[in-house]
Amino acid sequence: MHGYTNDKDAYLKRLRRIEGQVRGIQSMVEQDVYCIDVLTQISAVTKALQAVGIGLVEDHLSHCVVDAARQSPEAGQAKVKEAADAIARLVRS
């Protein structure tokens, strides 16, 4: 079981909403909407995706990392490294 399993429906709902926002941006570009308005919507989608990412990191830490640390120090350290690498990717994006 993944750390986000209990919140899967909420994540899917948020991702569908983001998908709709992205389609809206595509429509804005097709309609030649003012570029600042398009950029504003891109910023909103970016923040929404970041919020999903932060939630998934939280779930990973509280479930996967904690479970691995209970198994052994080595397994825990491996999951911490995995999480740190994922966080670094999120921060760079």
Distance bins in CASP14 RR format, pairs under 12 A and 6 or more apart:
PFRMAT RR
TARGET T0000
AUTHOR 0000-0000-0000
RMODE 2
METHOD distances of the structure
MODEL  1
1 8 0 0 0 0 0 1 0 0 0 0 0
1 59 0 0 0 0 0 1 0 0 0 0 0
1 63 1 0 0 1 0 0 0 0 0 0 0
1 64 0 0 0 0 1 0 0 0 0 0 0
1 67 0 0 0 0 1 0 0 0 0 0 0
2 8 0 0 0 0 1 0 0 0 0 0 0
2 11 0 0 0 0 0 1 0 0 0 0 0
2 56 0 0 0 0 1 0 0 0 0 0 0
2 59 1 0 0 1 0 0 0 0 0 0 0
2 60 0 0 0 0 1 0 0 0 0 0 0
2 62 0 0 0 0 0 1 0 0 0 0 0
2 63 1 0 0 1 0 0 0 0 0 0 0
2 64 1 0 0 1 0 0 0 0 0 0 0
2 67 0 0 0 0 0 1 0 0 0 0 0
3 11 0 0 0 0 0 1 0 0 0 0 0
3 55 0 0 0 0 0 1 0 0 0 0 0
3 56 0 0 0 0 1 0 0 0 0 0 0
3 57 0 0 0 0 0 1 0 0 0 0 0
3 58 0 0 0 0 1 0 0 0 0 0 0
3 59 1 0 1 0 0 0 0 0 0 0 0
3 60 1 0 0 1 0 0 0 0 0 0 0
3 61 0 0 0 0 1 0 0 0 0 0 0
3 62 1 0 0 1 0 0 0 0 0 0 0
3 63 1 1 0 0 0 0 0 0 0 0 0
3 64 1 0 1 0 0 0 0 0 0 0 0
3 65 0 0 0 0 1 0 0 0 0 0 0
3 66 0 0 0 0 1 0 0 0 0 0 0
3 67 0 0 0 0 1 0 0 0 0 0 0
3 68 0 0 0 0 0 1 0 0 0 0 0
3 79 0 0 0 0 0 1 0 0 0 0 0
3 83 0 0 0 0 0 1 0 0 0 0 0
4 10 0 0 0 0 1 0 0 0 0 0 0
4 11 1 0 1 0 0 0 0 0 0 0 0
4 12 0 0 0 0 0 1 0 0 0 0 0
4 14 0 0 0 0 0 1 0 0 0 0 0
4 15 0 0 0 0 0 1 0 0 0 0 0
4 52 0 0 0 0 1 0 0 0 0 0 0
4 53 0 0 0 0 1 0 0 0 0 0 0
4 54 0 0 0 0 0 1 0 0 0 0 0
4 55 1 0 0 1 0 0 0 0 0 0 0
4 56 1 0 1 0 0 0 0 0 0 0 0
4 57 0 0 0 0 0 1 0 0 0 0 0
4 58 0 0 0 0 1 0 0 0 0 0 0
4 59 1 0 1 0 0 0 0 0 0 0 0
4 60 1 0 0 1 0 0 0 0 0 0 0
4 61 0 0 0 0 0 1 0 0 0 0 0
4 62 0 0 0 0 0 1 0 0 0 0 0
4 63 0 0 0 0 1 0 0 0 0 0 0
4 64 0 0 0 0 1 0 0 0 0 0 0
5 11 0 0 0 0 1 0 0 0 0 0 0
5 12 0 0 0 0 0 1 0 0 0 0 0
5 56 0 0 0 0 0 1 0 0 0 0 0
5 59 0 0 0 0 1 0 0 0 0 0 0
5 60 0 0 0 0 0 1 0 0 0 0 0
5 63 0 0 0 0 1 0 0 0 0 0 0
5 64 0 0 0 0 0 1 0 0 0 0 0
6 59 0 0 0 0 1 0 0 0 0 0 0
6 62 0 0 0 0 0 1 0 0 0 0 0
6 63 0 0 0 0 1 0 0 0 0 0 0
7 13 0 0 0 0 1 0 0 0 0 0 0
7 14 0 0 0 0 1 0 0 0 0 0 0
7 15 0 0 0 0 0 1 0 0 0 0 0
7 52 0 0 0 0 0 1 0 0 0 0 0
7 53 0 0 0 0 0 1 0 0 0 0 0
7 55 0 0 0 0 1 0 0 0 0 0 0
7 56 0 0 0 0 1 0 0 0 0 0 0
7 58 0 0 0 0 1 0 0 0 0 0 0
7 59 1 0 0 1 0 0 0 0 0 0 0
7 60 0 0 0 0 0 1 0 0 0 0 0
7 62 0 0 0 0 0 1 0 0 0 0 0
7 63 0 0 0 0 0 1 0 0 0 0 0
8 14 0 0 0 0 0 1 0 0 0 0 0
8 15 0 0 0 0 0 1 0 0 0 0 0
8 52 0 0 0 0 0 1 0 0 0 0 0
8 56 0 0 0 0 0 1 0 0 0 0 0
8 59 0 0 0 0 1 0 0 0 0 0 0
9 15 0 0 0 0 0 1 0 0 0 0 0
9 16 0 0 0 0 0 1 0 0 0 0 0
10 16 0 0 0 0 0 1 0 0 0 0 0
10 17 0 0 0 0 0 1 0 0 0 0 0
10 51 0 0 0 0 0 1 0 0 0 0 0
10 52 0 0 0 0 1 0 0 0 0 0 0
10 55 0 0 0 0 1 0 0 0 0 0 0
10 56 0 0 0 0 0 1 0 0 0 0 0
10 59 0 0 0 0 0 1 0 0 0 0 0
11 17 0 0 0 0 0 1 0 0 0 0 0
11 18 0 0 0 0 0 1 0 0 0 0 0
11 48 0 0 0 0 0 1 0 0 0 0 0
11 49 0 0 0 0 0 1 0 0 0 0 0
11 51 0 0 0 0 0 1 0 0 0 0 0
11 52 1 0 0 1 0 0 0 0 0 0 0
11 53 0 0 0 0 1 0 0 0 0 0 0
11 54 0 0 0 0 0 1 0 0 0 0 0
11 55 0 0 0 0 1 0 0 0 0 0 0
11 56 1 0 0 1 0 0 0 0 0 0 0
11 58 0 0 0 0 0 1 0 0 0 0 0
11 59 0 0 0 0 1 0 0 0 0 0 0
12 18 0 0 0 0 0 1 0 0 0 0 0
12 19 0 0 0 0 0 1 0 0 0 0 0
12 52 0 0 0 0 0 1 0 0 0 0 0
13 19 0 0 0 0 0 1 0 0 0 0 0
13 20 0 0 0 0 0 1 0 0 0 0 0
13 48 0 0 0 0 0 1 0 0 0 0 0
13 52 0 0 0 0 0 1 0 0 0 0 0
14 20 0 0 0 0 0 1 0 0 0 0 0
14 21 0 0 0 0 0 1 0 0 0 0 0
14 45 0 0 0 0 0 1 0 0 0 0 0
14 47 0 0 0 0 0 1 0 0 0 0 0
14 48 1 0 0 1 0 0 0 0 0 0 0
14 49 0 0 0 0 1 0 0 0 0 0 0
14 50 0 0 0 0 0 1 0 0 0 0 0
14 51 1 0 0 1 0 0 0 0 0 0 0
14 52 1 0 1 0 0 0 0 0 0 0 0
14 53 0 0 0 0 0 1 0 0 0 0 0
14 54 0 0 0 0 0 1 0 0 0 0 0
14 55 0 0 0 0 1 0 0 0 0 0 0
14 56 0 0 0 0 0 1 0 0 0 0 0
15 21 0 0 0 0 0 1 0 0 0 0 0
15 22 0 0 0 0 0 1 0 0 0 0 0
15 45 0 0 0 0 0 1 0 0 0 0 0
15 48 0 0 0 0 1 0 0 0 0 0 0
15 49 0 0 0 0 1 0 0 0 0 0 0
15 51 0 0 0 0 0 1 0 0 0 0 0
15 52 1 0 0 1 0 0 0 0 0 0 0
15 53 0 0 0 0 0 1 0 0 0 0 0
15 56 0 0 0 0 0 1 0 0 0 0 0
16 22 0 0 0 0 0 1 0 0 0 0 0
16 23 0 0 0 0 0 1 0 0 0 0 0
16 48 0 0 0 0 0 1 0 0 0 0 0
16 52 0 0 0 0 0 1 0 0 0 0 0
17 23 0 0 0 0 0 1 0 0 0 0 0
17 24 0 0 0 0 0 1 0 0 0 0 0
17 44 0 0 0 0 0 1 0 0 0 0 0
17 45 0 0 0 0 1 0 0 0 0 0 0
17 48 1 0 0 1 0 0 0 0 0 0 0
17 49 0 0 0 0 0 1 0 0 0 0 0
17 51 0 0 0 0 0 1 0 0 0 0 0
17 52 0 0 0 0 0 1 0 0 0 0 0
18 24 0 0 0 0 0 1 0 0 0 0 0
18 25 0 0 0 0 0 1 0 0 0 0 0
18 41 0 0 0 0 0 1 0 0 0 0 0
18 42 0 0 0 0 0 1 0 0 0 0 0
18 44 0 0 0 0 1 0 0 0 0 0 0
18 45 1 0 1 0 0 0 0 0 0 0 0
18 46 0 0 0 0 1 0 0 0 0 0 0
18 47 0 0 0 0 0 1 0 0 0 0 0
18 48 1 0 1 0 0 0 0 0 0 0 0
18 49 1 0 0 1 0 0 0 0 0 0 0
18 50 0 0 0 0 0 1 0 0 0 0 0
18 51 0 0 0 0 1 0 0 0 0 0 0
18 52 1 0 0 1 0 0 0 0 0 0 0
18 53 0 0 0 0 0 1 0 0 0 0 0
19 25 0 0 0 0 0 1 0 0 0 0 0
19 26 0 0 0 0 0 1 0 0 0 0 0
19 45 0 0 0 0 1 0 0 0 0 0 0
19 48 0 0 0 0 0 1 0 0 0 0 0
19 49 0 0 0 0 0 1 0 0 0 0 0
19 52 0 0 0 0 0 1 0 0 0 0 0
20 26 0 0 0 0 1 0 0 0 0 0 0
20 27 0 0 0 0 1 0 0 0 0 0 0
20 28 0 0 0 0 0 1 0 0 0 0 0
20 41 0 0 0 0 0 1 0 0 0 0 0
20 44 0 0 0 0 0 1 0 0 0 0 0
20 45 0 0 0 0 1 0 0 0 0 0 0
20 48 0 0 0 0 0 1 0 0 0 0 0
21 27 0 0 0 0 0 1 0 0 0 0 0
21 28 0 0 0 0 0 1 0 0 0 0 0
21 38 0 0 0 0 0 1 0 0 0 0 0
21 40 0 0 0 0 0 1 0 0 0 0 0
21 41 1 0 0 1 0 0 0 0 0 0 0
21 42 0 0 0 0 1 0 0 0 0 0 0
21 43 0 0 0 0 0 1 0 0 0 0 0
21 44 1 0 0 1 0 0 0 0 0 0 0
21 45 1 0 1 0 0 0 0 0 0 0 0
21 46 0 0 0 0 0 1 0 0 0 0 0
21 47 0 0 0 0 0 1 0 0 0 0 0
21 48 1 0 0 1 0 0 0 0 0 0 0
21 49 0 0 0 0 1 0 0 0 0 0 0
22 28 0 0 0 0 0 1 0 0 0 0 0
22 29 0 0 0 0 0 1 0 0 0 0 0
22 38 0 0 0 0 0 1 0 0 0 0 0
22 41 0 0 0 0 1 0 0 0 0 0 0
22 42 0 0 0 0 1 0 0 0 0 0 0
22 44 0 0 0 0 0 1 0 0 0 0 0
22 45 1 0 1 0 0 0 0 0 0 0 0
22 46 0 0 0 0 0 1 0 0 0 0 0
22 48 0 0 0 0 1 0 0 0 0 0 0
22 49 0 0 0 0 1 0 0 0 0 0 0
23 29 0 0 0 0 0 1 0 0 0 0 0
23 30 0 0 0 0 0 1 0 0 0 0 0
23 41 0 0 0 0 0 1 0 0 0 0 0
23 45 0 0 0 0 0 1 0 0 0 0 0
24 30 0 0 0 0 1 0 0 0 0 0 0
24 31 0 0 0 0 1 0 0 0 0 0 0
24 33 0 0 0 0 1 0 0 0 0 0 0
24 37 0 0 0 0 0 1 0 0 0 0 0
24 38 0 0 0 0 1 0 0 0 0 0 0
24 41 1 0 0 1 0 0 0 0 0 0 0
24 42 0 0 0 0 0 1 0 0 0 0 0
24 44 0 0 0 0 0 1 0 0 0 0 0
24 45 0 0 0 0 1 0 0 0 0 0 0
25 31 0 0 0 0 0 1 0 0 0 0 0
25 33 0 0 0 0 1 0 0 0 0 0 0
25 35 0 0 0 0 0 1 0 0 0 0 0
25 37 0 0 0 0 1 0 0 0 0 0 0
25 38 1 0 0 1 0 0 0 0 0 0 0
25 39 0 0 0 0 1 0 0 0 0 0 0
25 40 0 0 0 0 1 0 0 0 0 0 0
25 41 1 0 1 0 0 0 0 0 0 0 0
25 42 1 0 0 1 0 0 0 0 0 0 0
25 43 0 0 0 0 0 1 0 0 0 0 0
25 44 0 0 0 0 1 0 0 0 0 0 0
25 45 1 0 0 1 0 0 0 0 0 0 0
25 46 0 0 0 0 0 1 0 0 0 0 0
25 48 0 0 0 0 0 1 0 0 0 0 0
26 33 0 0 0 0 0 1 0 0 0 0 0
26 38 0 0 0 0 1 0 0 0 0 0 0
26 41 0 0 0 0 0 1 0 0 0 0 0
26 42 0 0 0 0 0 1 0 0 0 0 0
26 45 0 0 0 0 0 1 0 0 0 0 0
27 33 0 0 0 0 1 0 0 0 0 0 0
27 37 0 0 0 0 0 1 0 0 0 0 0
27 38 0 0 0 0 0 1 0 0 0 0 0
27 41 0 0 0 0 0 1 0 0 0 0 0
28 34 0 0 0 0 1 0 0 0 0 0 0
28 35 0 0 0 0 1 0 0 0 0 0 0
28 36 0 0 0 0 0 1 0 0 0 0 0
28 37 1 0 0 1 0 0 0 0 0 0 0
28 38 1 0 1 0 0 0 0 0 0 0 0
28 39 0 0 0 0 0 1 0 0 0 0 0
28 40 0 0 0 0 1 0 0 0 0 0 0
28 41 1 0 0 1 0 0 0 0 0 0 0
28 42 0 0 0 0 1 0 0 0 0 0 0
28 44 0 0 0 0 0 1 0 0 0 0 0
28 45 0 0 0 0 0 1 0 0 0 0 0
29 35 0 0 0 0 1 0 0 0 0 0 0
29 37 0 0 0 0 0 1 0 0 0 0 0
29 38 1 0 0 1 0 0 0 0 0 0 0
29 39 0 0 0 0 0 1 0 0 0 0 0
29 41 0 0 0 0 1 0 0 0 0 0 0
29 42 0 0 0 0 0 1 0 0 0 0 0
30 38 0 0 0 0 0 1 0 0 0 0 0
31 37 0 0 0 0 0 1 0 0 0 0 0
31 38 0 0 0 0 1 0 0 0 0 0 0
32 38 0 0 0 0 1 0 0 0 0 0 0
33 39 0 0 0 0 0 1 0 0 0 0 0
33 40 0 0 0 0 0 1 0 0 0 0 0
33 41 0 0 0 0 1 0 0 0 0 0 0
33 42 0 0 0 0 0 1 0 0 0 0 0
34 40 0 0 0 0 1 0 0 0 0 0 0
34 41 0 0 0 0 0 1 0 0 0 0 0
35 41 0 0 0 0 0 1 0 0 0 0 0
35 42 0 0 0 0 0 1 0 0 0 0 0
36 42 0 0 0 0 0 1 0 0 0 0 0
36 43 0 0 0 0 0 1 0 0 0 0 0
37 43 0 0 0 0 0 1 0 0 0 0 0
37 44 0 0 0 0 0 1 0 0 0 0 0
38 44 0 0 0 0 0 1 0 0 0 0 0
38 45 0 0 0 0 0 1 0 0 0 0 0
39 45 0 0 0 0 0 1 0 0 0 0 0
39 46 0 0 0 0 0 1 0 0 0 0 0
40 46 0 0 0 0 0 1 0 0 0 0 0
40 47 0 0 0 0 0 1 0 0 0 0 0
41 47 0 0 0 0 0 1 0 0 0 0 0
41 48 0 0 0 0 0 1 0 0 0 0 0
42 48 0 0 0 0 0 1 0 0 0 0 0
42 49 0 0 0 0 0 1 0 0 0 0 0
43 49 0 0 0 0 0 1 0 0 0 0 0
43 50 0 0 0 0 0 1 0 0 0 0 0
44 50 0 0 0 0 0 1 0 0 0 0 0
44 51 0 0 0 0 0 1 0 0 0 0 0
45 51 0 0 0 0 0 1 0 0 0 0 0
45 52 0 0 0 0 0 1 0 0 0 0 0
46 52 0 0 0 0 0 1 0 0 0 0 0
46 53 0 0 0 0 0 1 0 0 0 0 0
46 90 0 0 0 0 0 1 0 0 0 0 0
46 93 0 0 0 0 1 0 0 0 0 0 0
47 53 0 0 0 0 0 1 0 0 0 0 0
47 54 0 0 0 0 0 1 0 0 0 0 0
48 54 0 0 0 0 0 1 0 0 0 0 0
48 55 0 0 0 0 0 1 0 0 0 0 0
49 55 0 0 0 0 0 1 0 0 0 0 0
49 56 0 0 0 0 0 1 0 0 0 0 0
49 90 0 0 0 0 1 0 0 0 0 0 0
49 93 0 0 0 0 1 0 0 0 0 0 0
50 56 0 0 0 0 0 1 0 0 0 0 0
50 57 0 0 0 0 0 1 0 0 0 0 0
50 87 0 0 0 0 0 1 0 0 0 0 0
50 90 1 0 0 1 0 0 0 0 0 0 0
50 91 0 0 0 0 1 0 0 0 0 0 0
50 93 0 0 0 0 1 0 0 0 0 0 0
51 57 0 0 0 0 0 1 0 0 0 0 0
51 58 0 0 0 0 0 1 0 0 0 0 0
51 90 0 0 0 0 0 1 0 0 0 0 0
52 58 0 0 0 0 0 1 0 0 0 0 0
52 59 0 0 0 0 0 1 0 0 0 0 0
52 90 0 0 0 0 0 1 0 0 0 0 0
53 59 0 0 0 0 1 0 0 0 0 0 0
53 60 0 0 0 0 1 0 0 0 0 0 0
53 61 0 0 0 0 0 1 0 0 0 0 0
53 83 0 0 0 0 0 1 0 0 0 0 0
53 86 0 0 0 0 1 0 0 0 0 0 0
53 87 0 0 0 0 1 0 0 0 0 0 0
53 89 0 0 0 0 0 1 0 0 0 0 0
53 90 1 0 0 1 0 0 0 0 0 0 0
53 91 0 0 0 0 0 1 0 0 0 0 0
53 93 0 0 0 0 1 0 0 0 0 0 0
54 60 0 0 0 0 0 1 0 0 0 0 0
54 61 0 0 0 0 0 1 0 0 0 0 0
54 86 0 0 0 0 0 1 0 0 0 0 0
54 87 0 0 0 0 1 0 0 0 0 0 0
54 90 1 0 0 1 0 0 0 0 0 0 0
54 91 0 0 0 0 0 1 0 0 0 0 0
55 61 0 0 0 0 1 0 0 0 0 0 0
55 62 0 0 0 0 1 0 0 0 0 0 0
55 63 0 0 0 0 0 1 0 0 0 0 0
55 86 0 0 0 0 0 1 0 0 0 0 0
55 87 0 0 0 0 0 1 0 0 0 0 0
55 90 0 0 0 0 0 1 0 0 0 0 0
56 62 0 0 0 0 0 1 0 0 0 0 0
56 63 0 0 0 0 0 1 0 0 0 0 0
56 64 0 0 0 0 0 1 0 0 0 0 0
56 83 0 0 0 0 0 1 0 0 0 0 0
56 86 0 0 0 0 1 0 0 0 0 0 0
56 87 0 0 0 0 0 1 0 0 0 0 0
56 89 0 0 0 0 0 1 0 0 0 0 0
56 90 0 0 0 0 1 0 0 0 0 0 0
57 63 0 0 0 0 0 1 0 0 0 0 0
57 64 0 0 0 0 0 1 0 0 0 0 0
57 65 0 0 0 0 1 0 0 0 0 0 0
57 82 0 0 0 0 0 1 0 0 0 0 0
57 83 1 0 0 1 0 0 0 0 0 0 0
57 84 0 0 0 0 0 1 0 0 0 0 0
57 85 0 0 0 0 0 1 0 0 0 0 0
57 86 1 0 0 1 0 0 0 0 0 0 0
57 87 1 0 0 1 0 0 0 0 0 0 0
57 88 0 0 0 0 0 1 0 0 0 0 0
57 89 0 0 0 0 0 1 0 0 0 0 0
57 90 1 0 0 1 0 0 0 0 0 0 0
57 91 0 0 0 0 0 1 0 0 0 0 0
58 64 0 0 0 0 0 1 0 0 0 0 0
58 65 0 0 0 0 0 1 0 0 0 0 0
58 66 0 0 0 0 0 1 0 0 0 0 0
58 83 0 0 0 0 0 1 0 0 0 0 0
58 86 0 0 0 0 0 1 0 0 0 0 0
58 87 0 0 0 0 0 1 0 0 0 0 0
58 90 0 0 0 0 0 1 0 0 0 0 0
59 65 0 0 0 0 0 1 0 0 0 0 0
59 66 0 0 0 0 0 1 0 0 0 0 0
59 67 0 0 0 0 0 1 0 0 0 0 0
59 83 0 0 0 0 0 1 0 0 0 0 0
59 86 0 0 0 0 0 1 0 0 0 0 0
60 66 0 0 0 0 1 0 0 0 0 0 0
60 67 0 0 0 0 0 1 0 0 0 0 0
60 68 0 0 0 0 0 1 0 0 0 0 0
60 79 0 0 0 0 1 0 0 0 0 0 0
60 80 0 0 0 0 0 1 0 0 0 0 0
60 82 0 0 0 0 1 0 0 0 0 0 0
60 83 1 0 1 0 0 0 0 0 0 0 0
60 84 0 0 0 0 0 1 0 0 0 0 0
60 85 0 0 0 0 0 1 0 0 0 0 0
60 86 1 0 0 1 0 0 0 0 0 0 0
60 87 0 0 0 0 1 0 0 0 0 0 0
60 90 0 0 0 0 0 1 0 0 0 0 0
61 67 0 0 0 0 0 1 0 0 0 0 0
61 68 0 0 0 0 0 1 0 0 0 0 0
61 69 0 0 0 0 0 1 0 0 0 0 0
61 76 0 0 0 0 0 1 0 0 0 0 0
61 79 0 0 0 0 1 0 0 0 0 0 0
61 80 0 0 0 0 1 0 0 0 0 0 0
61 82 0 0 0 0 0 1 0 0 0 0 0
61 83 1 0 1 0 0 0 0 0 0 0 0
61 84 0 0 0 0 0 1 0 0 0 0 0
61 86 0 0 0 0 0 1 0 0 0 0 0
61 87 0 0 0 0 1 0 0 0 0 0 0
62 68 0 0 0 0 0 1 0 0 0 0 0
62 69 0 0 0 0 0 1 0 0 0 0 0
62 79 0 0 0 0 0 1 0 0 0 0 0
62 83 0 0 0 0 0 1 0 0 0 0 0
63 69 0 0 0 0 0 1 0 0 0 0 0
63 70 0 0 0 0 0 1 0 0 0 0 0
63 79 0 0 0 0 1 0 0 0 0 0 0
63 83 0 0 0 0 0 1 0 0 0 0 0
64 70 0 0 0 0 0 1 0 0 0 0 0
64 71 0 0 0 0 0 1 0 0 0 0 0
64 75 0 0 0 0 0 1 0 0 0 0 0
64 76 0 0 0 0 1 0 0 0 0 0 0
64 78 0 0 0 0 0 1 0 0 0 0 0
64 79 1 0 1 0 0 0 0 0 0 0 0
64 80 0 0 0 0 0 1 0 0 0 0 0
64 82 0 0 0 0 1 0 0 0 0 0 0
64 83 1 0 0 1 0 0 0 0 0 0 0
64 86 0 0 0 0 0 1 0 0 0 0 0
65 71 0 0 0 0 0 1 0 0 0 0 0
65 75 0 0 0 0 1 0 0 0 0 0 0
65 76 1 0 0 1 0 0 0 0 0 0 0
65 77 0 0 0 0 1 0 0 0 0 0 0
65 78 0 0 0 0 1 0 0 0 0 0 0
65 79 1 0 1 0 0 0 0 0 0 0 0
65 80 1 0 1 0 0 0 0 0 0 0 0
65 81 0 0 0 0 1 0 0 0 0 0 0
65 82 0 0 0 0 1 0 0 0 0 0 0
65 83 1 0 1 0 0 0 0 0 0 0 0
65 84 0 0 0 0 0 1 0 0 0 0 0
65 86 0 0 0 0 0 1 0 0 0 0 0
65 87 0 0 0 0 0 1 0 0 0 0 0
66 75 0 0 0 0 0 1 0 0 0 0 0
66 76 0 0 0 0 1 0 0 0 0 0 0
66 79 0 0 0 0 1 0 0 0 0 0 0
66 80 0 0 0 0 0 1 0 0 0 0 0
66 83 0 0 0 0 0 1 0 0 0 0 0
67 75 0 0 0 0 1 0 0 0 0 0 0
67 76 0 0 0 0 1 0 0 0 0 0 0
67 78 0 0 0 0 0 1 0 0 0 0 0
67 79 0 0 0 0 1 0 0 0 0 0 0
68 74 0 0 0 0 1 0 0 0 0 0 0
68 75 1 0 1 0 0 0 0 0 0 0 0
68 76 1 0 1 0 0 0 0 0 0 0 0
68 77 0 0 0 0 1 0 0 0 0 0 0
68 78 1 0 0 1 0 0 0 0 0 0 0
68 79 1 1 0 0 0 0 0 0 0 0 0
68 80 0 0 0 0 1 0 0 0 0 0 0
68 81 0 0 0 0 0 1 0 0 0 0 0
68 82 0 0 0 0 1 0 0 0 0 0 0
68 83 0 0 0 0 1 0 0 0 0 0 0
69 75 1 0 0 1 0 0 0 0 0 0 0
69 76 1 0 1 0 0 0 0 0 0 0 0
69 77 0 0 0 0 1 0 0 0 0 0 0
69 78 0 0 0 0 1 0 0 0 0 0 0
69 79 1 0 0 1 0 0 0 0 0 0 0
69 80 1 0 0 1 0 0 0 0 0 0 0
69 83 0 0 0 0 0 1 0 0 0 0 0
70 76 0 0 0 0 1 0 0 0 0 0 0
70 79 0 0 0 0 0 1 0 0 0 0 0
71 77 0 0 0 0 0 1 0 0 0 0 0
71 78 0 0 0 0 0 1 0 0 0 0 0
71 79 0 0 0 0 1 0 0 0 0 0 0
72 78 0 0 0 0 1 0 0 0 0 0 0
72 79 0 0 0 0 0 1 0 0 0 0 0
73 79 0 0 0 0 0 1 0 0 0 0 0
73 80 0 0 0 0 0 1 0 0 0 0 0
74 80 0 0 0 0 0 1 0 0 0 0 0
74 81 0 0 0 0 0 1 0 0 0 0 0
75 81 0 0 0 0 0 1 0 0 0 0 0
75 82 0 0 0 0 0 1 0 0 0 0 0
76 82 0 0 0 0 1 0 0 0 0 0 0
76 83 0 0 0 0 1 0 0 0 0 0 0
76 84 0 0 0 0 0 1 0 0 0 0 0
77 83 0 0 0 0 0 1 0 0 0 0 0
77 84 0 0 0 0 0 1 0 0 0 0 0
78 84 0 0 0 0 0 1 0 0 0 0 0
78 85 0 0 0 0 0 1 0 0 0 0 0
79 85 0 0 0 0 0 1 0 0 0 0 0
79 86 0 0 0 0 0 1 0 0 0 0 0
80 86 0 0 0 0 0 1 0 0 0 0 0
80 87 0 0 0 0 0 1 0 0 0 0 0
81 87 0 0 0 0 0 1 0 0 0 0 0
81 88 0 0 0 0 0 1 0 0 0 0 0
82 88 0 0 0 0 0 1 0 0 0 0 0
82 89 0 0 0 0 0 1 0 0 0 0 0
83 89 0 0 0 0 0 1 0 0 0 0 0
83 90 0 0 0 0 0 1 0 0 0 0 0
84 90 0 0 0 0 0 1 0 0 0 0 0
84 91 0 0 0 0 0 1 0 0 0 0 0
85 91 0 0 0 0 0 1 0 0 0 0 0
85 92 0 0 0 0 0 1 0 0 0 0 0
86 92 0 0 0 0 0 1 0 0 0 0 0
86 93 0 0 0 0 0 1 0 0 0 0 0
87 93 0 0 0 0 0 1 0 0 0 0 0
END
